[in-house]
Each structure stands twice: as C-alpha cells, then as structure tokens.
Amino acid sequence: MNKLGVSGNILNTVLWFVLMYFFIIAFLTLILLIFIIIGIKLNFIDAITLQRALNRLN
C-alpha cells in the first residue's frame, strides 16, 4: 500500500485521515461562503448586519 508515496500501512492511514479532515473542513467552508455570497446577492442576508455580527466575534 503505497498510495501517497509513504511506505507503511499505519502511516498511510494516518496521513489519509489527516488529509481528508482538512479537505472536509475546506469543502464545508467553501460551501458556507458560497451560501453567504448568494444570500447577500439575492438580499436574503443583510450585509451590514452580517458585518456587525462578525465584528462582535472579535
């Protein structure tokens, strides 16, 4: 099993799970951003209210 160029089953498995974790987080973040952008463009989400809510988090 040498899918990622690393020899060893345990190391390949750990590397695969870590890469999939980052891929899933990046994919869900992209989907969330797409929904926010579409919502702002179609006036479902108020951009000023969104900016105020995001500023309160800091």
Secondary structure, DSSP 8 states (H G I E B T S, - for coil): --TTS--SHHHHHHHHHHHHHHHHHHHHHHHHHHHHHHHHHTTSS-HHHHHHHHHHH-
